[in-house]
Amino acid sequence: MRKMLQIEAPARLHLGQIDLNGSLGRLYGGIGVALEGPKTVLRAEPSPRLVVEGLERERVSKIARTFLERTGITGGARLQVTEAIPSHVGLGSGTQLSLAVSLALARLHKLDLTLDDLARITGRGHQSGVGIGIFCSGGFVVDGGIPREYDRPDVEGYVPPIIFQHPFPTSWHFLLITPTNTSGYSGSREQEAFQAMPPIPPEDVGLVCRLLVMQLLPALLEENIEAFGQALSEIQWTIGKQFAPVQGGLYSHPAAECIVRFLLNSGVAGAGQSSWGPSLYGVVEGEEAAREIEKALRRYLEAENIPAQVSCLPARNQGARLSWSEEA
């Protein structure tokens, strides 16, 4: 009998970065929520050498080899991705895959490592700790950013602290829209984009922080979707202005502004872009209402000839799932 480990890691929406000014000594900080939708599923079993099968083979091989080299493990594992979060569309595929692969290797080789350790080893979490918090517990997450002195290419290893994590209301649903044939920034392109951004006015950062602490979070705890959506949309608009010089506008996709306007006019409480896009979202009270808006949105996209994948999803209030099995 072979012992098999399966890890299922959720996609996430990144709802915005809090502070790109850094005058208080910290940078970034992120807001995000886990989705009960696209997911990465990794199967792993012991092997004397590294064998990679299934989806995302190149990325998995790179992550695994980095982990084995940095931990000094002799040996390998058989790794197979059977489902994958779409890459480079703003749903956090890189962090979830990196944590799943490194956690599988750590468990198979009986290494006592925390999620923060795994993130450091695989180089994840520099600009945002949201994905790490999502992998750990799901729900709604806010991270506290990094000390400004760590924001250099030659420095790695600092993982942003999770300063808020809370279950997301189960009756609230997201409409997820991912325009096809395009991708958002990631990796070196993302780093270059951050470096190219003009200085962010402190008053914009102050507004985002005020909206977060005095409207978005209280609305989440009180399950007031109207106040939550209003704060979310204003945060997105404020952050979109900051990113406009490097992404070409408030959003990265040319049709995104029209799609967001359609969502808001159709009754979603709040809407915006996840991370660098192109994925967009709207938050709605109740699955039935969300499904009705989804139907109208599909008709709109077809009429405007905008190819996109559309789905209606609740949030996920659980992190990655791990399970062991035995197979012949």
C-alpha positions as CSV (number, residue, x, y, z in Angstrom):
1,M,0.0,0.0,0.0
2,R,1.2,3.5,-0.9
3,K,0.6,6.4,1.5
4,M,-0.8,9.4,-0.4
5,L,-1.1,13.0,0.8
6,Q,-3.7,15.3,-0.9
7,I,-3.7,19.1,-0.3
8,E,-6.5,21.3,-1.6
9,A,-5.8,25.1,-1.6
10,P,-8.3,27.8,-2.4
11,A,-8.2,30.7,-4.7
12,R,-8.5,34.2,-3.3
13,L,-9.6,37.7,-4.2
14,H,-7.1,40.4,-3.4
15,L,-9.2,43.5,-2.6
16,G,-6.4,46.0,-2.3
17,Q,-3.1,47.1,-0.8
18,I,-3.3,49.5,2.1
19,D,-0.1,51.6,2.1
20,L,2.2,52.2,-0.8
21,N,3.5,55.4,0.7
22,G,5.5,53.9,3.6
23,S,6.1,57.1,5.6
24,L,5.2,55.3,8.8
25,G,7.9,52.7,8.2
26,R,5.8,49.9,6.7
27,L,4.7,49.2,3.1
28,Y,2.0,47.3,1.4
29,G,-0.5,45.6,3.7
30,G,-3.2,43.6,2.0
31,I,-6.9,42.9,2.1
32,G,-8.4,39.6,0.8
33,V,-10.9,36.8,1.0
34,A,-10.9,33.1,0.1
35,L,-13.2,31.7,-2.5
36,E,-15.1,28.5,-2.6
37,G,-14.4,28.0,-6.2
38,P,-11.2,27.6,-8.3
39,K,-8.7,25.5,-6.3
40,T,-5.3,23.8,-6.6
41,V,-5.3,20.1,-5.7
42,L,-2.0,18.4,-5.2
43,R,-1.4,14.7,-4.7
44,A,2.0,13.7,-3.2
45,E,3.6,10.4,-2.2
46,P,7.1,9.3,-1.2
47,S,9.7,8.7,-3.9
48,P,13.5,8.4,-3.9
49,R,13.7,11.1,-6.6
50,L,11.6,14.0,-7.7
51,V,8.8,13.1,-10.1
52,V,6.4,15.7,-11.3
53,E,3.2,14.8,-13.2
54,G,-0.1,16.4,-14.1
55,L,-0.8,20.2,-14.4
56,E,1.6,23.0,-13.8
57,R,4.6,20.7,-14.1
58,E,7.2,23.4,-14.8
59,R,6.1,25.6,-11.8
60,V,5.8,22.6,-9.5
61,S,9.3,21.4,-10.5
62,K,10.8,24.8,-9.8
63,I,9.1,25.2,-6.4
64,A,10.0,21.6,-5.4
65,R,13.7,21.9,-6.5
66,T,14.0,25.3,-4.6
67,F,12.5,23.7,-1.5
68,L,14.7,20.6,-1.6
69,E,17.9,22.7,-2.2
70,R,17.2,25.2,0.6
71,T,16.3,22.5,3.1
72,G,19.1,20.1,2.2
73,I,16.7,17.2,1.7
74,T,18.2,14.2,-0.1
75,G,15.5,12.4,-1.9
76,G,12.3,13.6,-3.5
77,A,8.6,12.9,-4.0
78,R,6.1,12.1,-6.6
79,L,3.9,15.2,-7.1
80,Q,0.8,15.6,-9.3
81,V,-1.5,18.6,-9.6
82,T,-4.9,17.4,-10.7
83,E,-6.7,20.8,-10.5
84,A,-5.1,24.3,-10.7
85,I,-6.2,27.8,-10.0
86,P,-5.8,29.7,-13.3
87,S,-2.4,31.4,-13.4
88,H,-1.7,35.2,-13.6
89,V,-5.3,36.3,-13.5
90,G,-5.4,37.8,-10.0
91,L,-6.6,34.7,-8.0
92,G,-3.4,33.9,-6.1
93,S,-2.3,30.7,-7.9
94,G,1.4,31.2,-7.2
95,T,1.3,31.4,-3.4
96,Q,-1.2,28.6,-3.1
97,L,0.8,26.3,-5.3
98,S,4.1,27.2,-3.6
99,L,2.6,26.5,-0.1
100,A,0.9,23.3,-1.2
101,V,4.1,21.9,-2.8
102,S,6.4,22.9,0.0
103,L,4.0,21.7,2.7
104,A,3.6,18.3,1.0
105,L,7.4,17.9,0.8
106,A,7.8,19.0,4.5
107,R,5.1,16.4,5.6
108,L,6.6,13.6,3.5
109,H,10.1,14.3,4.9
110,K,8.9,14.9,8.4
111,L,10.2,18.5,8.7
112,D,8.7,20.6,11.4
113,L,8.1,23.9,9.5
114,T,5.5,26.6,9.9
115,L,3.6,28.2,7.0
116,D,5.8,31.3,7.5
117,D,8.9,29.0,7.2
118,L,7.5,27.6,3.9
119,A,6.7,31.1,2.6
120,R,10.3,32.2,3.3
121,I,11.8,29.1,1.7
122,T,9.8,29.5,-1.5
123,G,10.0,33.3,-1.6
124,R,6.3,34.1,-1.2
125,G,4.5,36.8,0.7
126,H,6.8,39.8,0.1
127,Q,4.2,42.2,-1.2
128,S,1.2,40.6,0.5
129,G,0.6,38.1,3.3
130,V,-3.0,37.6,2.3
131,G,-2.4,34.3,0.4
132,I,-0.6,32.8,3.4
133,G,-3.5,33.8,5.7
134,I,-5.9,32.3,3.2
135,F,-4.0,29.0,3.0
136,C,-4.0,28.9,6.8
137,S,-7.6,29.6,7.7
138,G,-9.6,31.0,4.8
139,G,-12.2,33.7,5.4
140,F,-11.5,37.5,5.2
141,V,-7.9,38.5,5.9
142,V,-5.9,41.7,6.4
143,D,-2.1,41.7,6.7
144,G,0.2,44.3,8.2
145,G,2.7,44.8,5.5
146,I,6.5,44.7,5.8
147,P,9.1,47.1,7.3
148,R,10.3,49.5,4.7
149,E,13.9,48.4,5.0
150,Y,12.9,44.9,3.8
151,D,11.6,46.3,0.5
152,R,14.7,45.6,-1.5
153,P,15.5,42.9,-4.2
154,D,18.4,41.6,-2.1
155,V,16.3,41.1,1.0
156,E,13.9,38.2,1.4
157,G,12.5,36.2,4.3
158,Y,10.1,38.7,6.0
159,V,6.5,37.4,6.1
160,P,3.8,40.0,6.7
161,P,1.8,39.4,10.0
162,I,-1.9,38.6,9.7
163,I,-3.5,41.4,11.8
164,F,-7.2,40.5,11.1
165,Q,-8.9,37.3,10.1
166,H,-12.6,36.6,10.3
167,P,-15.2,34.3,8.7
168,F,-17.0,35.9,5.7
169,P,-20.8,36.0,5.8
170,T,-22.1,32.8,4.2
171,S,-25.1,34.5,2.5
172,W,-22.8,36.9,0.6
173,H,-21.8,35.7,-2.8
174,F,-19.2,36.9,-5.3
175,L,-19.7,37.2,-9.0
176,L,-16.2,36.4,-10.5
177,I,-15.5,37.6,-14.0
178,T,-12.2,36.7,-15.7
179,P,-11.7,38.2,-19.2
180,T,-10.0,35.7,-21.4
181,N,-6.8,36.0,-23.5
182,T,-5.1,38.4,-21.1
183,S,-3.1,38.2,-17.9
184,G,-2.1,40.4,-15.0
185,Y,1.4,41.2,-13.7
186,S,3.3,38.6,-11.7
187,G,6.9,37.8,-10.8
188,S,9.5,40.2,-12.2
189,R,6.9,42.2,-14.1
190,E,5.1,42.8,-10.8
191,Q,8.3,43.9,-9.1
192,E,9.1,46.3,-11.9
193,A,5.5,47.7,-11.8
194,F,5.8,48.5,-8.1
195,Q,9.2,50.2,-8.7
196,A,7.7,52.3,-11.5
197,M,4.8,53.6,-9.5
198,P,4.9,57.3,-8.7
199,P,4.9,58.4,-5.0
200,I,1.5,57.8,-3.4
201,P,0.0,60.8,-1.6
202,P,-0.4,60.1,2.2
203,E,-3.9,61.4,2.1
204,D,-4.9,58.6,-0.2
205,V,-3.3,56.1,2.1
206,G,-5.1,57.7,5.1
207,L,-8.5,57.4,3.2
208,V,-7.9,53.7,2.5
209,C,-7.0,53.1,6.2
210,R,-10.0,55.0,7.4
211,L,-12.4,53.2,5.1
212,L,-10.9,49.8,6.2
213,V,-11.0,50.4,9.9
214,M,-14.1,52.6,10.3
215,Q,-16.4,51.1,7.6
216,L,-15.3,47.9,5.9
217,L,-14.3,45.9,9.0
218,P,-17.3,47.0,11.1
219,A,-19.6,46.3,8.2
220,L,-18.2,42.8,7.8
221,L,-18.6,42.0,11.5
222,E,-22.2,43.4,11.5
223,E,-23.0,41.8,8.2
224,N,-24.0,45.1,6.7
225,I,-23.4,44.4,3.0
226,E,-24.4,47.9,1.8
227,A,-21.8,49.6,4.0
228,F,-19.2,46.9,3.2
229,G,-19.8,47.3,-0.6
230,Q,-19.6,51.1,-0.4
231,A,-16.3,51.0,1.4
232,L,-14.9,48.3,-0.9
233,S,-15.8,50.2,-4.0
234,E,-14.2,53.4,-2.7
235,I,-11.1,51.6,-1.6
236,Q,-10.9,50.0,-5.1
237,W,-11.3,53.4,-6.8
238,T,-8.7,55.0,-4.6
239,I,-6.2,52.2,-5.1
240,G,-7.0,52.1,-8.8
241,K,-5.9,55.7,-9.2
242,Q,-2.6,54.8,-7.6
243,F,-2.0,51.9,-10.0
244,A,-3.3,53.7,-13.1
245,P,0.1,54.9,-14.3
246,V,1.5,51.4,-14.6
247,Q,-1.6,49.4,-15.5
248,G,-3.1,51.8,-18.0
249,G,-6.1,53.0,-16.0
250,L,-8.2,52.2,-13.0
251,Y,-8.2,48.6,-14.1
252,S,-5.9,46.5,-16.2
253,H,-8.3,45.2,-18.8
254,P,-9.8,47.7,-21.3
255,A,-13.3,46.5,-20.8
256,A,-13.1,46.3,-17.0
257,E,-14.4,49.8,-16.2
258,C,-17.6,49.1,-18.2
259,I,-18.0,45.7,-16.5
260,V,-17.7,47.2,-13.1
261,R,-20.1,49.9,-13.9
262,F,-22.6,47.3,-15.2
263,L,-22.2,45.3,-12.0
264,L,-22.8,48.4,-9.8
265,N,-25.8,49.5,-11.9
266,S,-27.2,45.9,-11.6
267,G,-27.4,45.9,-7.8
268,V,-24.1,44.5,-6.5
269,A,-23.1,46.1,-3.2
270,G,-19.5,46.6,-4.3
271,A,-17.2,45.8,-7.1
272,G,-13.5,45.9,-8.2
273,Q,-10.4,44.2,-9.5
274,S,-8.5,41.4,-7.8
275,S,-4.8,42.1,-7.5
276,W,-3.4,43.1,-10.9
277,G,-6.4,41.5,-12.7
278,P,-7.8,40.9,-15.1
279,S,-10.2,39.1,-12.7
280,L,-13.1,41.4,-11.5
281,Y,-15.7,40.7,-8.8
282,G,-19.0,42.0,-7.4
283,V,-20.4,41.1,-4.0
284,V,-24.1,40.4,-3.6
285,E,-26.5,39.5,-0.7
286,G,-28.0,36.1,-1.4
287,E,-27.3,33.4,-4.0
288,E,-30.7,33.9,-5.8
289,A,-30.0,37.7,-6.3
290,A,-26.4,36.9,-7.4
291,R,-27.7,34.3,-10.0
292,E,-30.1,36.9,-11.5
293,I,-27.3,39.4,-11.9
294,E,-25.0,36.7,-13.3
295,K,-27.6,36.0,-16.0
296,A,-27.8,39.7,-16.9
297,L,-24.1,40.0,-16.9
298,R,-23.7,37.0,-19.3
299,R,-26.1,38.7,-21.7
300,Y,-24.2,42.0,-21.4
301,L,-20.8,40.4,-22.1
302,E,-22.2,38.6,-25.1
303,A,-23.8,41.7,-26.5
304,E,-20.6,43.7,-26.1
305,N,-18.5,40.8,-27.5
306,I,-16.3,40.6,-24.3
307,P,-15.1,37.0,-23.9
308,A,-14.9,36.2,-20.2
309,Q,-15.4,33.4,-17.7
310,V,-18.2,34.1,-15.2
311,S,-19.1,32.3,-12.0
312,C,-21.1,32.8,-8.8
313,L,-19.2,31.8,-5.7
314,P,-19.5,32.0,-1.9
315,A,-16.4,32.8,0.2
316,R,-14.6,29.9,1.8
317,N,-14.2,30.0,5.6
318,Q,-11.6,27.2,5.7
319,G,-8.0,27.2,4.6
320,A,-6.2,24.4,2.8
321,R,-7.5,20.9,3.4
322,L,-5.0,18.1,4.0
323,S,-5.9,14.4,3.8
324,W,-4.0,11.1,3.9
325,S,-5.0,7.9,2.1
326,E,-3.6,4.6,1.2
327,E,-3.7,3.3,-2.3
328,A,-2.7,-0.1,-3.8
